[in-house]
Structures are given as C-alpha cells and as structure tokens.
Amino acid sequence: MTPHHEQSTASLVRFTSHVQFLVSTAEELGYAFEEENTDLISFVSKDIADPAMKASLNRIESIGKDHCEVLIKERLVESQ
C-alpha cells in the first residue's frame, strides 16, 4: 500500500514550518482569546481591519441567507 501524499517528508516539513509560524505569530501578538480588544486584527500583517469589514463578517450568515433568498426568488420562482 502506498502512503498518503500528506505523509511525505516534504509535506510534514511544510506543515511543521506553518505550525511554527502560527505559534510564533500568536506568541508575538499574545493569546487572542484573552484579549479585551474587540478589533479584528490580521495575524500576518498585524493590521486592524476596517470597522465596516468587521461588521460584515459579524453579519455574514444573514448576508448569505439574504443573497440565497434573492437567488431563489429571481432564478427559480419568478422564472417559471
């Protein structure tokens, strides 16, 4: 039986380096779940997201449902 492609040495080395990068970034920024700050911050760039983007992400489920309802109404119901 051949090994799974994610069991190759290159995949494991890449995964390990990604985990190490994530851990070091989290250590630099502090433990995110202990923060009192409610800003949305990028791990990579450390930029604070625009408040409008944060609001959109907080409403993403309702935005998706609204888009789905419009799609169903316009494409399936009204086209019959």
C-alpha positions as CSV (number, residue, x, y, z in Angstrom):
1,M,0.0,0.0,0.0
2,T,1.4,3.4,-0.9
3,P,1.5,6.1,1.8
4,H,-0.9,9.1,1.7
5,H,0.6,12.2,0.0
6,E,0.5,14.1,3.2
7,Q,2.8,11.6,4.9
8,S,5.7,12.6,2.7
9,T,8.7,14.2,4.3
10,A,8.2,17.4,2.3
11,S,4.6,17.7,3.4
12,L,5.5,17.1,7.1
13,V,8.3,19.7,7.0
14,R,6.0,22.2,5.3
15,F,3.2,21.5,7.9
16,T,5.7,21.9,10.8
17,S,7.0,25.2,9.5
18,H,3.4,26.5,9.1
19,V,2.6,25.5,12.7
20,Q,5.8,27.1,14.0
21,F,5.0,30.3,12.1
22,L,1.4,30.3,13.6
23,V,2.7,29.7,17.1
24,S,5.4,32.4,16.9
25,T,2.9,34.9,15.5
26,A,0.4,34.1,18.2
27,E,3.2,34.5,20.8
28,E,4.1,37.9,19.4
29,L,0.5,39.1,19.5
30,G,-0.4,37.5,22.7
31,Y,-3.1,34.9,23.3
32,A,-6.0,36.2,21.1
33,F,-8.8,34.8,23.3
34,E,-7.5,36.5,26.4
35,E,-7.5,40.0,24.7
36,E,-10.1,42.5,25.8
37,N,-9.7,44.3,22.5
38,T,-12.6,43.7,20.1
39,D,-10.7,44.8,16.9
40,L,-10.3,42.4,14.0
41,I,-6.5,42.0,13.6
42,S,-4.6,40.2,10.8
43,F,-2.1,37.7,12.2
44,V,0.2,38.2,9.2
45,S,0.2,42.0,8.7
46,K,-1.0,42.9,12.2
47,D,-3.3,45.5,10.6
48,I,-6.6,46.3,12.2
49,A,-9.5,45.7,9.9
50,D,-11.8,48.5,8.9
51,P,-14.9,48.5,11.2
52,A,-17.2,48.0,8.2
53,M,-15.4,44.8,7.4
54,K,-15.8,43.6,10.9
55,A,-19.5,44.4,10.8
56,S,-19.8,42.5,7.5
57,L,-18.1,39.5,9.0
58,N,-20.3,39.6,12.0
59,R,-23.4,39.6,9.7
60,I,-22.0,37.1,7.1
61,E,-24.6,34.4,7.8
62,S,-27.6,36.8,7.5
63,I,-26.0,38.3,4.3
64,G,-25.6,34.9,2.8
65,K,-29.2,33.9,3.6
66,D,-30.4,37.2,2.1
67,H,-28.5,36.5,-1.1
68,C,-29.7,32.9,-1.3
69,E,-33.4,34.1,-0.9
70,V,-32.9,36.6,-3.7
71,L,-31.3,34.0,-5.9
72,I,-34.1,31.5,-5.3
73,K,-36.8,34.2,-5.9
74,E,-35.2,35.6,-9.1
75,R,-34.0,32.4,-10.7
76,L,-36.4,29.7,-9.6
77,V,-39.7,31.3,-8.6
78,E,-40.0,34.2,-11.0
79,S,-38.5,32.4,-14.0
80,Q,-41.3,29.8,-14.1
